[in-house]
Amino acid sequence: MSSSDPKTRPKPGPWPPAPDAAHVPPSSWAKRTGFKPKFSGETNASDSGQVALPPRARENENQPDLEAGRARPPQPVANVGQPLSDKGPSVKDHAVKKRSEADGANKGGSAAAANGHTGTNGTAETGAAPPLQQQQQPTRRPSRNEEVVDMLPQNVDDEGFVGRHSHLKYELRDTPGLVTIGLYAFQHYLSMLGSLILIPLVIVPAMGGTYEDTADVVSTVLFVSGVTTLLHSFLGSRLPLIQGPSFVYLAPALAIINSPEFQGLNGNNFKHIMKELQGAIIIASAFQTILGYSGLMSLFLRLINPVVVAPTIAAVGLSFYSYGFPLVGTCIEIGAVQILLVIIFSLYLRKISVLGHRIFLIYAVPLGLGISWIAAFLLTEAGAYNHKGCDTNVPPSNIISEHCRKHVSRMKHCRVDTSHALKSAPWFRFPYPLQWGTPVFHWKMALVMCVVSIIASVDSVGSYHASSLLVASRPPTPGVVSRGIGLEGLSSILAGLWGTGTGSTTLTENVHTIAVTKMGSRRAVELGACVLIVLSLVGKVGGFIASIPEVMVAALLCFMWAMLAALGLSNLRYSEAGSSRNIIIVGLSLFFSLSIPAYLQQYGISPNSNLSVPSYFQPYIVASHGPFRSKYGGVNYVMNTLLSLHMVIAFLVAVILDNTVPGSRQERGSYVWSEPEAARREPAVVKDYELPFRVGRIFRWVKWVGL
C-alpha cells in the first residue's frame, strides 16, 4: 500500500515543529536531589495519589502575571531548557545589568520565584540548558490582543538555580547615592511601621502600665530594633531584613502576663511583670543562640519545609482573632472606617503610582492611621463624645450616674485626648539596660519561651529563603542560616536586657516590603536602623506613638495579622500547592491549631463565671484552669500554656506529618540552600554573605557557621 494511504499516513505533530533536544547528563545537584523537570505545572500524580492525566500544552503561559506586572515566559513544546526572548539569549538583550562581569556566575533564585517564573524553591523547571542551536529558535510573536509586558530572559546553571535579572530597583550590594538611600530607607521603615510599634501598645496596658510606661517601652523598642538590625546586617545573614518585636512572641507574652500569680499583685504591676518577661526572654534567647552557633540549626533545617512554615506562620496571625474586632467594636465608627481605608489603599488603589512609587500600596498603614486619627480629632473637638457630668478618668465602678455608665466606654475609646503621653514625655531619654530592674528567672516561663524561640527560628528560615530569592545571587548556605539564627538569639538577649517585653527576630513582613518597595539594598536598611536609634533618643517620639488611641491600634492589628496569615500561606508557592498530600497536611495543621487551643481555653470555665480579665484576654489565662492538673504545678503551667498557643499546635502537626508522610522532594517543596563548596567558588555569593572587615577569617575554624 502506498504511503499516501490516509490509514498509514503518520499523524502530523505540533506546529511549528519542536527541535530535537540533545541529551544532557544530569547535573550534580539533580543527581543528589532526584530533581525531575516538569513543564505542565500539574501535581505529580504518582506522588500525591491523584489520577495521572496526559500533559497538556500551556496555551496561556505567556499571559501576564497581574500581581507582579510581568508576563510568564512562554514554554516551548519540547524540552527546551529556558524561556526564550524574541532575539535570542545574547547578553545584549538583557534589559538591566547592575553587576559587573567580575561578580561571577549567573544569579540564582529570583524575585520571579514569587511570580511563578520558577519551579520549586527557586530551582529551574528544567534540568539543564540546551545547546545554542536550540536556544536560537525563534518564538511566536504575541498577537495584538495579548498584553506585552517586559520579560527578562532566564537561564539555568548546573546547580539547578535560575539566573535572573531582578525587577528590584536596587539589589543587595547596590549602593546608590545618599539621598536615594535615605528616601528608600524612609519608605521601607514607614511601610513596616505597624510591625515595629504595635506590640508595646498591646502588652504594656495589659501589664498595668501607664501611658508614660508605654512611651518608654516604645522608645526602647526603636533603639533595640535599630541596634539589632545593624548587627544582623553586618554579622548575621547579611540580608536586608529589619529586626524587631515579632508577633510570634506576643501570644506567649500575654500568657505570662495573665499568669495566676500576677492576678493579685499590688503596687507597680508593670515593672514586676516586665522583669519576669525579661528573665524568660534571656534564657530562651541563650537557647536560640546555642541552636544557631552550635550548628544544630543546620540539622534542624532538614525538618523545615514550606509545608511546615506556611501553617505555622499563618497560625500566628489567625490566633489573635479574639483581640482584633472586639476592640474595634468599642468605637465602630472610627475603627471600621480605618480598616476600610487601609483595604482601599492597599487593594483598590495599589496600582496608582506617583513619581514611580505606588504610594497607596507602600503607605497604606500610615495613611489609614493618619486619616482616621484626624477624623477622630475633629469629632472630639466638635463635642461628639462630650457628655455632661461624665469623666473618663473616673473608674467605671465609681460612676453613680446611669447616663455616664452608658457612655463612658465610648468616651474612653473614641476620644483622642484621653492620653497625656505626649505632654508628659521628655524631649531626651536614653534607653539603658536593666532600666526596669534586675530580671527574674522562673524555669516554667523560660521553658515556654524556649519553645517559642524555635517557632521564631522557623519563621526566620522562611524569611531568609524568600528574601534571598528576591535580592541575592543565591540562597544562603545552611551555615549562613545558622549564623543568622545565632545572631537573632544574641539580639533577643539584648532585647531582654533592655526590656522590650518580647524577643527580637526577623519580621515576617520584610519579604512583602521588599517586593513592594523594590528596595533590596542592605545600605538602605542600615541607614534606616541608624535613624531609628536617633529617634529612640527623642522621648517625644515615643510619647506620640503611645498616644495612638486603642481602637486605632486594634484596627491596624486586624490588617497586620491578616497580612501575617497570608504571608505565611504564601510559602506554599515553593511546594506543589495542588498536591492532596500538602493540602491535607496544611488543612489539618490550621484546623487543629484553632480547635485544640479552643478546647483548653474553654476547659473548666462555667458559662456564668465572672473572669477578672477582659474577654479578649481570656484565651491567655489557660494556665489557671487548663486540663493538665498533676501534682507538679510547673509542669501543669508549661503544658497548659504551650498547648493553648495556636502556632505551637500548627508547628507540631505540620512537622510530624510532613516528615512522616511519603512525598517527593519536589512535591514537599524542600528548601534548596546553596552548597558551601559551590558558594565559596562563586565571587558573587561570597560578596553577598561573607562577613565584613575580614571578621570571617577569625572564625574560619567554625566550619558549620557561615560560608
C-alpha positions as CSV (number, residue, x, y, z in Angstrom):
1,M,0.0,0.0,0.0
2,S,1.3,3.4,-0.9
3,S,2.5,5.8,1.7
4,S,-0.2,8.2,0.6
5,D,-2.9,6.0,2.1
6,P,-4.6,8.0,4.8
7,K,-4.7,5.0,7.1
8,T,-1.0,4.6,7.2
9,R,0.0,8.2,6.8
10,P,1.8,9.4,10.0
11,K,-0.2,12.0,12.1
12,P,1.2,15.5,11.9
13,G,3.0,16.7,15.0
14,P,2.7,20.1,16.7
15,W,3.4,23.2,14.6
16,P,5.9,24.7,14.5
17,P,7.9,21.5,14.9
18,A,10.0,21.4,18.0
19,P,13.7,20.7,17.6
20,D,15.1,17.5,19.0
21,A,16.5,18.0,22.4
22,A,20.0,16.8,22.8
23,H,20.6,14.5,25.8
24,V,22.3,16.3,28.6
25,P,23.6,14.3,31.5
26,P,22.0,15.3,34.9
27,S,24.0,17.7,36.9
28,S,25.4,17.0,40.3
29,W,22.5,18.8,42.0
30,A,20.0,16.7,40.0
31,K,21.8,13.5,41.0
32,R,21.7,14.3,44.6
33,T,18.1,15.5,44.9
34,G,16.4,13.4,42.3
35,F,15.1,16.6,40.7
36,K,12.8,16.0,37.6
37,P,11.7,18.8,35.4
38,K,8.0,19.3,34.8
39,F,6.5,21.7,32.3
40,S,2.8,21.4,32.8
41,G,2.6,22.6,36.3
42,E,0.3,19.8,37.2
43,T,0.7,18.0,40.5
44,N,2.8,14.9,40.5
45,A,0.0,12.3,40.4
46,S,2.2,9.4,41.3
47,D,3.4,11.2,44.5
48,S,0.1,12.7,45.6
49,G,-2.3,9.9,44.9
50,Q,-4.1,11.8,42.2
51,V,-5.1,10.3,38.8
52,A,-2.5,10.8,36.2
53,L,-3.6,12.8,33.2
54,P,-1.8,13.3,30.0
55,P,0.2,16.5,29.8
56,R,-1.4,19.5,28.2
57,A,0.1,22.3,26.4
58,R,0.1,25.5,28.4
59,E,-1.6,27.8,26.0
60,N,-1.8,30.9,28.2
61,E,1.7,30.6,29.5
62,N,2.7,34.0,28.1
63,Q,-0.2,35.8,29.7
64,P,0.8,38.5,32.1
65,D,1.1,37.9,35.9
66,L,-1.2,40.6,37.0
67,E,0.1,40.9,40.5
68,A,3.7,41.1,39.5
69,G,3.1,43.1,36.4
70,R,5.1,40.7,34.2
71,A,4.3,38.0,31.8
72,R,5.2,34.4,32.4
73,P,7.7,33.1,30.0
74,P,6.3,31.1,27.1
75,Q,7.2,27.4,27.3
76,P,8.1,25.5,24.1
77,V,6.6,22.1,23.4
78,A,9.8,20.2,23.6
79,N,12.2,20.1,26.4
80,V,13.8,23.4,25.7
81,G,15.7,24.3,28.8
82,Q,14.9,28.0,29.2
83,P,12.4,30.7,28.2
84,L,13.5,32.5,25.0
85,S,13.4,36.1,24.1
86,D,12.5,37.3,20.6
87,K,16.1,37.9,19.7
88,G,17.8,35.0,21.4
89,P,19.6,34.8,24.7
90,S,22.6,37.1,24.0
91,V,23.8,39.4,26.7
92,K,22.9,42.4,24.6
93,D,19.2,41.6,25.0
94,H,19.3,41.9,28.8
95,A,17.3,44.9,30.0
96,V,19.3,45.7,33.1
97,K,22.8,44.7,34.1
98,K,23.7,46.1,37.5
99,R,26.6,44.0,38.3
100,S,30.0,43.7,36.6
101,E,31.2,40.5,34.9
102,A,33.6,40.1,37.8
103,D,30.8,39.2,40.1
104,G,31.0,35.7,38.8
105,A,28.4,33.2,37.6
106,N,24.7,33.6,36.9
107,K,22.4,34.7,39.7
108,G,20.3,32.1,41.2
109,G,16.9,32.3,42.9
110,S,14.8,35.3,42.0
111,A,12.0,37.5,42.6
112,A,10.5,35.7,39.8
113,A,10.1,32.8,42.2
114,A,7.3,34.7,43.7
115,N,5.8,35.4,40.3
116,G,5.7,31.9,39.0
117,H,8.8,32.0,36.8
118,T,10.5,29.2,38.6
119,G,9.8,25.7,39.8
120,T,10.1,24.6,43.4
121,N,12.2,26.8,45.7
122,G,13.7,28.9,43.0
123,T,15.1,25.9,41.1
124,A,14.6,25.8,37.4
125,E,11.8,23.9,35.9
126,T,14.3,22.3,33.6
127,G,17.3,20.2,34.4
128,A,20.0,21.9,32.2
129,A,20.3,24.4,29.3
130,P,20.0,23.1,25.8
131,P,22.6,23.6,23.1
132,L,23.0,27.0,21.5
133,Q,21.4,25.9,18.2
134,Q,18.2,25.1,20.1
135,Q,18.2,28.3,22.1
136,Q,18.3,30.4,18.9
137,Q,14.9,29.0,17.7
138,P,12.5,31.9,17.2
139,T,9.5,32.2,19.4
140,R,6.0,33.1,18.4
141,R,5.3,36.9,18.5
142,P,2.4,37.9,20.7
143,S,-0.8,38.7,18.9
144,R,-2.4,42.1,19.1
145,N,-4.9,41.1,21.8
146,E,-2.2,39.9,24.2
147,E,-0.7,42.2,26.7
148,V,3.0,42.7,26.1
149,V,4.9,43.1,29.4
150,D,8.7,43.5,29.8
151,M,10.1,40.0,30.4
152,L,13.6,39.2,31.1
153,P,15.4,36.1,29.8
154,Q,16.4,33.4,32.3
155,N,19.0,30.7,32.2
156,V,19.8,27.7,34.2
157,D,23.1,26.9,35.8
158,D,24.4,23.4,36.5
159,E,23.2,23.6,40.1
160,G,19.5,23.9,39.1
161,F,19.1,27.6,40.2
162,V,17.6,30.1,37.8
163,G,19.8,33.0,36.8
164,R,17.7,36.2,36.5
165,H,17.7,39.9,36.4
166,S,15.8,41.1,39.4
167,H,12.9,43.5,39.0
168,L,14.2,45.4,42.1
169,K,15.5,48.9,41.6
170,Y,18.4,48.1,43.9
171,E,19.8,44.7,44.9
172,L,21.7,43.5,47.9
173,R,25.1,45.1,47.3
174,D,24.0,48.1,45.3
175,T,25.0,51.4,46.9
176,P,23.2,54.4,45.3
177,G,23.6,58.0,46.4
178,L,22.9,59.1,50.0
179,V,19.8,60.9,49.1
180,T,18.4,57.9,47.2
181,I,19.2,55.6,50.1
182,G,17.6,58.0,52.5
183,L,14.4,58.2,50.6
184,Y,14.1,54.4,50.2
185,A,15.0,53.8,53.8
186,F,12.3,56.2,54.9
187,Q,9.6,54.4,52.8
188,H,11.0,51.0,53.8
189,Y,10.6,51.6,57.5
190,L,7.4,53.6,57.2
191,S,5.8,50.7,55.4
192,M,6.7,48.5,58.4
193,L,5.6,51.0,61.0
194,G,2.8,48.7,62.4
195,S,5.2,45.8,63.0
196,L,7.6,47.9,64.9
197,I,5.4,49.9,67.3
198,L,2.1,48.0,67.8
199,I,3.3,45.2,70.2
200,P,4.2,47.7,73.0
201,L,0.8,49.3,72.6
202,V,-0.7,45.9,73.5
203,I,1.4,44.4,76.2
204,V,2.2,47.5,78.3
205,P,-1.5,48.3,79.1
206,A,-2.0,44.6,79.7
207,M,0.7,44.7,82.4
208,G,-0.9,47.7,84.1
209,G,1.5,50.2,82.7
210,T,0.7,53.9,82.3
211,Y,0.9,55.9,79.1
212,E,4.4,57.1,80.2
213,D,5.5,53.5,80.6
214,T,4.2,52.8,77.1
215,A,6.2,55.7,75.7
216,D,9.3,54.4,77.4
217,V,8.9,50.9,76.0
218,V,8.2,52.2,72.5
219,S,11.5,54.2,72.7
220,T,13.3,51.1,73.9
221,V,11.9,49.0,71.1
222,L,13.0,51.5,68.5
223,F,16.5,51.6,70.0
224,V,16.9,47.8,70.2
225,S,15.4,47.3,66.7
226,G,18.0,49.7,65.2
227,V,20.9,48.1,67.0
228,T,19.9,44.5,66.2
229,T,19.2,45.4,62.6
230,L,22.7,46.8,62.2
231,L,24.2,43.7,63.9
232,H,22.2,41.3,61.6
233,S,23.2,43.3,58.5
234,F,26.9,43.1,59.4
235,L,27.3,39.8,61.3
236,G,24.1,37.8,60.7
237,S,22.6,36.6,57.4
238,R,23.6,39.9,55.8
239,L,20.2,40.1,54.1
240,P,18.3,43.4,54.2
241,L,16.0,42.2,57.0
242,I,14.7,44.5,59.7
243,Q,14.8,43.0,63.2
244,G,12.1,43.9,65.7
245,P,9.5,42.6,68.2
246,S,7.8,39.8,66.3
247,F,4.2,38.8,66.7
248,V,5.5,35.3,67.4
249,Y,6.4,36.4,70.9
250,L,3.1,38.3,71.5
251,A,0.8,35.4,72.5
252,P,3.3,33.8,75.0
253,A,4.0,37.2,76.5
254,L,0.2,37.7,77.0
255,A,0.0,34.2,78.6
256,I,2.8,35.1,81.0
257,I,1.2,38.5,81.8
258,N,-2.1,36.8,82.6
259,S,-0.5,34.1,84.8
260,P,-2.4,33.3,88.0
261,E,0.5,34.6,90.3
262,F,0.2,38.1,88.8
263,Q,-3.5,38.5,89.2
264,G,-3.4,39.7,92.8
265,L,-0.4,42.0,92.7
266,N,-0.5,45.3,94.5
267,G,1.6,48.3,93.5
268,N,3.6,48.6,90.3
269,N,2.5,45.5,88.4
270,F,4.2,46.7,85.2
271,K,7.8,46.6,86.5
272,H,7.2,43.3,88.3
273,I,5.8,41.5,85.2
274,M,8.3,43.1,82.9
275,K,11.2,41.7,85.0
276,E,9.6,38.2,84.7
277,L,9.3,38.6,80.9
278,Q,12.9,39.7,80.7
279,G,14.2,36.6,82.5
280,A,12.2,34.3,80.3
281,I,13.3,36.0,77.1
282,I,17.0,36.0,78.2
283,I,17.0,32.2,78.8
284,A,15.1,31.4,75.7
285,S,17.5,33.7,73.7
286,A,20.5,31.9,75.1
287,F,18.9,28.6,73.9
288,Q,18.4,30.1,70.4
289,T,22.0,31.3,70.3
290,I,23.3,27.8,71.1
291,L,20.9,26.4,68.5
292,G,22.4,28.7,65.8
293,Y,26.1,28.8,66.6
294,S,26.5,25.2,67.5
295,G,25.4,24.1,64.0
296,L,22.3,22.3,65.3
297,M,20.2,24.6,63.2
298,S,21.8,23.2,60.0
299,L,20.5,19.7,61.1
300,F,17.1,21.2,62.1
301,L,16.7,22.7,58.6
302,R,16.1,19.2,57.2
303,L,12.8,19.2,59.0
304,I,11.7,22.7,58.0
305,N,10.0,22.9,54.6
306,P,7.4,25.3,53.2
307,V,4.6,22.9,54.2
308,V,5.7,23.4,57.8
309,V,6.4,27.1,57.7
310,A,3.2,28.0,55.9
311,P,0.6,26.9,58.6
312,T,2.9,27.8,61.5
313,I,3.2,31.4,60.5
314,A,-0.5,31.6,59.4
315,A,-1.5,30.3,62.8
316,V,0.4,33.3,64.4
317,G,-1.8,35.7,62.6
318,L,-5.1,33.8,63.0
319,S,-4.6,33.3,66.7
320,F,-5.5,36.9,67.6
321,Y,-9.0,36.9,66.2
322,S,-10.4,37.3,69.7
323,Y,-8.5,40.6,70.2
324,G,-8.9,42.3,66.9
325,F,-12.5,43.3,66.1
326,P,-13.9,43.1,69.6
327,L,-11.7,46.1,70.4
328,V,-12.6,47.8,67.1
329,G,-16.2,47.5,68.1
330,T,-15.8,49.7,71.1
331,C,-15.7,52.7,68.7
332,I,-17.0,51.2,65.5
333,E,-17.3,54.4,63.5
334,I,-13.5,55.1,63.9
335,G,-12.1,51.5,63.8
336,A,-14.2,50.2,60.9
337,V,-13.5,53.3,58.8
338,Q,-9.8,52.9,59.4
339,I,-9.9,49.2,58.3
340,L,-11.8,50.2,55.2
341,L,-9.3,52.9,54.4
342,V,-6.3,50.5,54.7
343,I,-8.1,48.0,52.4
344,I,-8.9,50.6,49.8
345,F,-5.3,51.9,49.8
346,S,-3.7,48.5,49.7
347,L,-6.0,46.8,47.2
348,Y,-8.1,49.2,45.1
349,L,-5.6,51.9,44.7
350,R,-2.4,49.8,44.7
351,K,-1.7,50.4,41.0
352,I,-1.6,54.2,41.3
353,S,1.9,55.5,41.0
354,V,3.2,58.9,41.9
355,L,6.7,59.7,40.6
356,G,7.2,56.0,40.1
357,H,6.2,55.0,43.6
358,R,3.0,53.2,44.5
359,I,2.4,55.4,47.5
360,F,-1.0,53.9,48.4
361,L,0.3,50.4,48.5
362,I,3.5,51.3,50.3
363,Y,2.0,53.7,52.8
364,A,-1.4,52.1,53.3
365,V,-1.0,51.6,57.1
366,P,0.3,55.1,58.0
367,L,-2.2,56.8,55.6
368,G,-5.1,54.9,57.1
369,L,-3.9,55.7,60.6
370,G,-3.4,59.4,59.8
371,I,-6.7,60.0,58.2
372,S,-8.7,58.2,60.8
373,W,-6.8,59.9,63.6
374,I,-7.6,63.3,62.1
375,A,-11.2,62.4,61.8
376,A,-11.4,61.3,65.4
377,F,-9.7,64.5,66.5
378,L,-12.3,66.6,64.6
379,L,-15.1,64.6,66.1
380,T,-13.6,65.1,69.6
381,E,-13.2,68.8,69.2
382,A,-16.7,69.1,67.8
383,G,-18.0,67.6,71.0
384,A,-19.4,64.4,69.5
385,Y,-18.2,62.5,72.5
386,N,-18.9,65.0,75.3
387,H,-21.5,64.1,77.9
388,K,-22.3,66.4,80.7
389,G,-21.1,65.4,84.1
390,C,-19.1,62.4,82.8
391,D,-15.4,62.0,83.3
392,T,-13.3,59.3,81.6
393,N,-10.7,59.4,84.4
394,V,-13.2,58.1,87.0
395,P,-13.2,54.2,87.3
396,P,-16.4,52.6,86.0
397,S,-17.0,51.1,89.4
398,N,-17.2,54.5,91.0
399,I,-19.6,56.0,88.5
400,I,-23.1,56.5,90.0
401,S,-25.0,58.1,87.1
402,E,-26.6,55.5,84.8
403,H,-26.2,58.0,82.0
404,C,-22.4,58.2,82.4
405,R,-22.1,54.4,82.7
406,K,-23.8,54.1,79.4
407,H,-21.5,56.5,77.6
408,V,-18.1,56.3,79.4
409,S,-16.9,53.4,77.4
410,R,-17.4,55.3,74.1
411,M,-15.9,58.4,75.6
412,K,-12.8,56.5,76.6
413,H,-12.2,54.7,73.3
414,C,-13.3,57.3,70.8
415,R,-11.8,60.4,72.2
416,V,-8.2,61.2,71.2
417,D,-7.4,63.5,74.2
418,T,-7.5,60.9,76.9
419,S,-3.8,60.1,76.7
420,H,-1.2,62.5,78.2
421,A,1.8,60.6,77.0
422,L,2.9,63.2,74.5
423,K,2.8,66.1,77.1
424,S,4.5,64.1,79.8
425,A,7.2,62.6,77.7
426,P,10.7,64.2,78.0
427,W,12.5,65.6,75.0
428,F,15.5,63.4,75.5
429,R,15.7,59.9,77.0
430,F,18.4,57.3,76.6
431,P,17.2,53.7,76.9
432,Y,19.6,51.7,79.0
433,P,19.8,48.0,80.0
434,L,18.1,46.8,83.2
435,Q,16.0,50.0,83.3
436,W,13.1,48.2,84.8
437,G,15.2,46.4,87.4
438,T,17.0,43.0,87.7
439,P,15.3,40.3,85.6
440,V,13.6,37.5,87.5
441,F,14.1,33.9,86.3
442,H,11.5,31.2,86.5
443,W,12.1,27.9,84.7
444,K,8.5,27.3,83.7
445,M,8.2,30.7,81.9
446,A,11.6,30.3,80.4
447,L,10.7,26.8,79.0
448,V,7.6,28.3,77.3
449,M,9.8,31.0,75.7
450,C,12.4,28.4,74.6
451,V,9.7,26.6,72.6
452,V,8.5,29.9,71.2
453,S,12.1,30.7,70.1
454,I,12.1,27.6,67.9
455,I,8.9,28.9,66.2
456,A,10.6,32.2,65.8
457,S,13.6,30.4,64.1
458,V,11.2,28.6,61.8
459,D,9.7,32.0,60.8
460,S,13.1,33.4,60.2
461,V,14.1,30.5,58.0
462,G,11.2,31.2,55.7
463,S,12.1,34.9,55.6
464,Y,15.7,34.1,54.8
465,H,14.8,31.9,51.9
466,A,12.1,34.2,50.4
467,S,14.2,37.4,50.7
468,S,17.3,35.7,49.2
469,L,15.4,34.8,46.1
470,L,14.5,38.5,45.8
471,V,17.7,40.3,46.4
472,A,20.7,37.9,46.5
473,S,22.7,36.0,43.9
474,R,21.9,32.6,45.5
475,P,20.1,31.4,48.6
476,P,22.3,31.3,51.7
477,T,24.2,28.2,52.8
478,P,22.9,26.3,55.8
479,G,25.9,27.7,57.7
480,V,24.8,31.3,56.9
481,V,21.3,30.4,58.1
482,S,22.7,29.0,61.3
483,R,24.8,32.2,61.7
484,G,21.7,34.4,61.3
485,I,19.7,32.4,63.8
486,G,22.6,32.5,66.3
487,L,22.8,36.3,66.0
488,E,19.0,36.6,66.4
489,G,19.5,34.8,69.7
490,L,22.1,37.4,70.7
491,S,19.7,40.1,69.6
492,S,16.9,38.7,71.7
493,I,19.3,38.7,74.7
494,L,19.8,42.4,74.1
495,A,16.0,42.9,73.9
496,G,15.7,41.0,77.2
497,L,18.4,43.1,78.9
498,W,16.9,46.4,77.7
499,G,13.3,45.3,78.5
500,T,11.2,45.4,75.3
501,G,8.8,42.8,76.5
502,T,9.4,40.5,73.6
503,G,12.3,38.9,71.8
504,S,13.9,40.4,68.7
505,T,13.7,38.5,65.5
506,T,13.3,38.9,61.7
507,L,10.0,40.5,61.0
508,T,7.9,38.4,58.6
509,E,6.7,41.5,56.8
510,N,10.2,42.1,55.4
511,V,9.5,39.9,52.3
512,H,6.3,41.8,51.4
513,T,8.0,45.2,52.0
514,I,11.0,44.3,49.8
515,A,8.7,43.2,47.0
516,V,6.5,46.3,47.2
517,T,9.2,49.0,47.7
518,K,11.6,47.2,45.2
519,M,14.5,48.1,47.5
520,G,16.8,45.2,48.3
521,S,20.0,47.2,49.2
522,R,21.2,46.5,52.7
523,R,22.6,50.0,52.9
524,A,19.1,51.4,53.0
525,V,18.2,49.1,55.8
526,E,21.4,50.1,57.7
527,L,20.7,53.8,57.3
528,G,17.1,53.4,58.4
529,A,18.4,51.5,61.5
530,C,20.6,54.4,62.4
531,V,17.7,56.8,62.1
532,L,15.7,54.5,64.4
533,I,18.4,54.8,67.0
534,V,18.4,58.6,66.8
535,L,14.6,58.7,67.0
536,S,14.6,56.4,70.1
537,L,16.6,59.1,71.9
538,V,13.8,61.7,71.4
539,G,11.3,61.0,74.1
540,K,8.5,62.9,72.3
541,V,8.6,60.3,69.5
542,G,7.7,57.5,71.9
543,G,5.1,59.7,73.6
544,F,3.5,60.5,70.2
545,I,3.3,56.8,69.3
546,A,2.0,55.9,72.8
547,S,-0.9,58.4,72.3
548,I,-2.4,56.4,69.4
549,P,-6.0,55.5,70.6
550,E,-6.5,51.9,71.5
551,V,-9.3,51.4,68.9
552,M,-6.9,52.5,66.1
553,V,-4.3,50.2,67.4
554,A,-6.8,47.3,67.2
555,A,-7.8,48.3,63.7
556,L,-4.2,48.3,62.5
557,L,-3.6,45.0,64.1
558,C,-6.6,43.4,62.3
559,F,-4.8,44.3,59.0
560,M,-1.4,43.3,60.2
561,W,-2.5,39.9,61.5
562,A,-4.4,39.2,58.3
563,M,-1.3,40.1,56.3
564,L,0.8,37.8,58.5
565,A,-1.5,34.9,57.9
566,A,-1.4,35.5,54.2
567,L,2.4,35.8,54.1
568,G,2.7,32.5,56.0
569,L,0.5,30.7,53.5
570,S,2.4,32.3,50.6
571,N,5.3,29.9,51.4
572,L,3.2,27.2,49.8
573,R,4.3,28.6,46.4
574,Y,7.6,26.8,46.8
575,S,5.8,23.4,47.0
576,E,3.3,21.5,45.0
577,A,0.3,23.5,46.2
578,G,-2.2,21.3,44.4
579,S,-0.9,18.1,45.9
580,S,-3.5,16.3,48.0
581,R,-0.8,15.4,50.5
582,N,0.1,19.0,51.1
583,I,-3.5,20.2,51.1
584,I,-4.4,17.7,53.8
585,I,-1.3,18.5,56.0
586,V,-1.9,22.3,55.9
587,G,-5.6,21.9,56.5
588,L,-5.1,19.6,59.5
589,S,-2.5,21.9,60.9
590,L,-4.6,25.0,60.6
591,F,-7.8,23.3,61.9
592,F,-6.2,21.7,65.0
593,S,-4.2,25.0,65.7
594,L,-7.6,26.6,66.2
595,S,-9.6,23.7,67.7
596,I,-7.2,22.3,70.3
597,P,-6.4,25.7,71.9
598,A,-10.2,26.4,71.9
599,Y,-10.7,23.2,73.9
600,L,-8.1,24.2,76.5
601,Q,-9.4,27.8,76.7
602,Q,-13.0,26.6,77.4
603,Y,-12.0,23.8,79.8
604,G,-13.1,24.3,83.4
605,I,-14.9,27.6,82.7
606,S,-18.6,27.7,83.5
607,P,-20.9,29.9,81.4
608,N,-21.7,32.2,84.3
609,S,-18.2,32.5,85.7
610,N,-17.0,36.1,86.3
611,L,-13.4,36.3,85.0
612,S,-11.1,39.0,86.2
613,V,-9.7,39.8,82.7
614,P,-11.4,41.3,79.6
615,S,-12.9,38.9,77.1
616,Y,-10.2,39.5,74.6
617,F,-7.6,38.3,77.1
618,Q,-9.4,35.2,78.2
619,P,-7.6,32.9,75.7
620,Y,-4.4,33.6,77.6
621,I,-5.4,32.5,81.1
622,V,-5.5,28.8,80.4
623,A,-2.7,28.2,82.9
624,S,-5.2,28.7,85.7
625,H,-7.9,26.3,84.5
626,G,-6.4,24.0,81.9
627,P,-6.9,20.2,81.8
628,F,-3.4,19.4,83.0
629,R,-3.7,19.1,86.7
630,S,-1.0,16.9,88.1
631,K,0.8,17.4,91.4
632,Y,3.6,19.3,89.7
633,G,2.4,22.9,89.3
634,G,5.2,23.9,87.0
635,V,4.5,21.1,84.5
636,N,0.8,22.0,84.5
637,Y,1.7,25.6,83.7
638,V,4.0,24.6,80.8
639,M,1.7,22.1,79.2
640,N,-1.5,24.2,79.6
641,T,0.2,27.3,78.2
642,L,2.1,25.6,75.3
643,L,-0.9,23.6,74.1
644,S,-3.1,26.8,74.2
645,L,-0.7,28.5,71.7
646,H,-2.0,28.1,68.2
647,M,1.4,28.4,66.5
648,V,2.8,25.6,68.6
649,I,0.0,23.2,67.7
650,A,0.3,24.1,64.0
651,F,4.0,23.5,64.1
652,L,3.8,20.2,65.8
653,V,1.1,18.8,63.5
654,A,2.8,20.1,60.3
655,V,6.4,19.0,61.2
656,I,5.3,15.5,62.2
657,L,3.1,14.9,59.2
658,D,5.4,16.5,56.6
659,N,8.3,14.4,57.8
660,T,6.5,11.1,58.1
661,V,4.0,11.1,55.2
662,P,5.8,10.0,52.0
663,G,6.3,12.6,49.3
664,S,8.9,13.5,46.8
665,R,11.3,16.3,47.4
666,Q,9.7,18.4,44.7
667,E,6.2,17.8,46.0
668,R,7.2,18.7,49.5
669,G,9.0,21.8,48.2
670,S,12.1,21.3,50.3
671,Y,14.0,24.5,50.7
672,V,17.1,24.4,48.5
673,W,20.1,26.1,50.1
674,S,23.4,26.7,48.4
675,E,26.2,24.1,48.8
676,P,29.1,25.5,50.8
677,E,31.7,24.3,48.4
678,A,29.9,25.8,45.3
679,A,29.2,29.0,47.2
680,R,32.8,29.6,48.1
681,R,33.8,29.2,44.4
682,E,31.4,32.0,43.3
683,P,32.6,35.6,43.9
684,A,29.1,36.9,43.8
685,V,27.9,34.6,46.6
686,V,30.9,35.3,48.7
687,K,30.4,39.0,48.4
688,D,26.7,38.6,49.4
689,Y,27.2,36.6,52.6
690,E,30.8,36.9,53.8
691,L,31.4,38.8,57.0
692,P,32.8,42.4,56.6
693,F,36.1,43.7,57.8
694,R,37.7,40.3,57.4
695,V,35.9,39.1,60.5
696,G,35.1,35.8,58.8
697,R,38.8,34.9,58.8
698,I,38.8,34.8,62.6
699,F,36.0,32.2,62.6
700,R,37.2,30.0,59.7
701,W,37.7,27.1,62.2
702,V,33.9,27.1,62.8
703,K,33.1,25.2,59.6
704,W,29.4,24.8,60.4
705,V,28.7,28.5,60.6
706,G,28.9,30.8,57.6
707,L,30.2,30.0,54.1
